[in-house]
Amino acid sequence: MRLKLSPGEQIIAAGRPHARSLWKPLTLAGITGALAGYAFGWLGRDTLPGQLGEFSPYLQAVAVVLAVLVLARYCIPPVLRWFAGRIILTDRRLIQRQGVLMRREHEIALAAIYQLEIRQSVTDRMQRSGTLILDLGHGRIMQYPAVPEVHRFRSIVVAAIGQLPLTAMFDGVDMETNGGYDYEGRDDD
């Protein structure tokens, strides 16, 4: 599903969460494939003892089915979730999309962001990723975990906020004009 932009709105940056969340499912997929291959090969030998040799085609099928079930339950869903996840920064809003079958989309107007914070663990710093925390005021906090190049992304967000017109920052009050008052030429009576 494509992102619907407002007239004049432009995408500044878009990307997926950091791929570090894939190491567990990919490692499990490799181990599962290796174990299923070993079991399939071992059960295909001609020198199997007794009745095990008679049931080896069935046991090979069971090994393959178990491997497919493990992959389908524990490996493929996290990869699909990562693949479907997006972080999109436009010149007006920050959007986070998640989900494969049931999509969840959360968007925040850049004008609503009061403060940006970054949290990084040691492994996050080694991978130059981290959690971007947005303070929206009134105790509302939004977290974007596993943001790749988190410091650069934060500086891009800050630059985009700086490019907003001042009227967008103050609920429609035009801060660029003085509203008809002349502060410099006021007389002190």
C-alpha positions in Angstrom: 0.0 0.0 0.0 1.5 3.3 -1.1 1.7 6.3 1.2 -0.8 9.0 0.4 0.9 12.4 0.6 -0.8 15.7 0.9 -0.4 18.2 -1.9 3.1 19.6 -1.8 4.3 17.1 0.8 7.6 15.3 0.0 9.4 12.3 1.5 12.7 13.2 3.0 13.8 9.7 4.3 12.3 6.2 4.4 13.7 2.9 5.6 13.2 -0.3 7.5 14.1 -0.9 11.1 17.7 -2.2 11.7 18.2 -5.8 10.6 19.6 -6.9 13.9 16.2 -8.3 14.9 16.7 -10.9 12.2 19.7 -12.7 13.7 17.7 -15.1 15.9 15.2 -16.3 13.2 18.0 -16.6 10.6 20.2 -18.5 13.0 17.3 -20.8 13.9 16.6 -21.3 10.2 20.2 -22.3 9.6 20.2 -24.7 12.5 16.8 -26.2 11.5 18.0 -26.7 8.0 21.2 -28.4 9.1 19.4 -30.7 11.5 16.7 -31.6 9.0 19.4 -32.3 6.3 21.4 -34.4 8.7 18.3 -36.4 9.8 17.2 -36.8 6.2 20.6 -38.1 5.1 21.0 -40.3 8.1 17.6 -41.9 7.6 18.4 -42.4 3.9 21.4 -44.8 4.6 21.3 -48.4 3.5 22.7 -49.6 6.8 19.9 -48.6 9.1 19.2 -51.1 11.9 16.1 -53.4 11.7 12.7 -51.9 11.4 14.0 -48.4 11.2 15.0 -49.1 7.6 11.4 -50.0 6.8 10.1 -46.7 8.1 12.9 -44.5 6.8 10.8 -42.9 4.0 8.1 -41.9 6.5 10.7 -40.7 9.0 12.4 -38.6 6.3 9.0 -37.0 5.6 8.5 -36.3 9.3 11.9 -34.6 9.5 11.0 -32.4 6.5 7.6 -31.6 7.9 9.0 -30.7 11.3 11.6 -28.4 9.7 8.9 -26.7 7.7 6.8 -26.2 10.8 9.6 -24.7 12.7 10.5 -22.4 9.8 6.8 -21.4 9.4 6.2 -20.7 13.1 9.5 -19.2 14.3 11.5 -18.0 11.3 9.3 -16.6 8.6 7.0 -14.3 10.6 9.8 -12.2 12.1 11.4 -11.8 8.7 8.0 -10.7 7.2 7.4 -8.3 10.1 10.8 -6.7 9.5 10.3 -6.6 5.7 6.9 -4.9 6.2 8.1 -2.4 8.8 8.8 1.2 7.6 9.9 4.5 9.1 9.0 7.4 6.8 9.9 11.0 7.3 8.2 13.6 5.2 8.5 17.4 5.4 5.3 17.4 7.6 5.1 14.2 9.5 6.9 11.1 10.8 5.2 7.8 10.0 5.8 4.3 11.4 4.2 1.3 9.6 4.2 -2.2 11.0 2.4 -5.5 10.3 1.9 -7.9 7.5 -1.7 -9.2 7.6 -2.9 -6.6 10.1 -1.2 -3.3 9.3 -0.6 -0.7 12.0 0.3 2.9 11.0 1.2 5.6 13.4 1.9 9.1 12.3 3.0 12.2 14.2 3.1 15.8 12.9 6.6 17.2 13.1 5.1 20.3 14.7 3.9 18.2 17.6 7.4 17.1 18.6 8.9 18.9 21.5 12.0 16.9 22.2 14.0 14.1 20.6 16.1 11.6 22.6 18.2 8.7 21.6 18.8 5.5 23.7 21.6 3.1 22.7 23.0 0.0 24.3 26.6 -1.0 23.7 25.6 -3.3 20.8 23.4 -0.4 19.4 26.4 1.9 19.4 28.5 -0.7 17.6 25.8 -1.0 15.0 25.1 2.7 14.9 21.4 2.1 15.6 19.2 2.9 18.6 15.8 3.9 19.8 14.5 7.3 18.9 12.2 8.7 21.6 9.9 11.5 20.7 8.5 13.7 23.5 5.1 15.0 22.4 4.3 16.9 25.6 1.8 16.2 28.3 3.5 12.9 29.2 3.0 11.5 25.7 6.1 9.6 24.6 6.5 7.7 21.3 9.4 5.3 20.7 10.8 4.1 17.4 13.0 1.1 18.2 15.9 -0.2 16.0 16.4 2.9 13.9 19.5 2.5 11.8 21.9 5.4 11.7 19.9 6.9 14.6 22.0 10.0 15.1 21.9 11.0 11.4 18.1 10.3 11.4 17.6 12.5 14.4 19.6 15.3 12.7 17.4 14.9 9.6 14.2 15.1 11.7 15.6 18.2 13.5 16.4 19.9 10.2 12.9 19.0 8.9 11.3 20.5 12.1 13.5 23.6 11.5 12.1 24.0 8.0 8.5 24.1 9.2 6.8 27.5 8.9 6.4 29.1 12.3 2.6 29.1 12.0 2.7 25.3 12.1 4.5 25.3 15.4 2.0 27.5 17.3 -1.5 26.2 16.5 -2.2 28.7 13.8 -0.9 31.9 15.5 1.1 33.8 12.9 4.4 34.4 14.7 6.0 36.0 11.7 4.0 39.2 11.9 3.6 41.3 15.0 -0.2 41.2 14.8 -0.7 45.0 14.4 1.3 46.1 17.4 4.3 48.2 17.1 6.6 47.2 19.9 9.5 49.4 18.9 7.7 52.7 18.7 5.6 52.4 21.8 5.5 55.5 24.1 6.1 55.1 27.8 3.4 57.2 29.5 
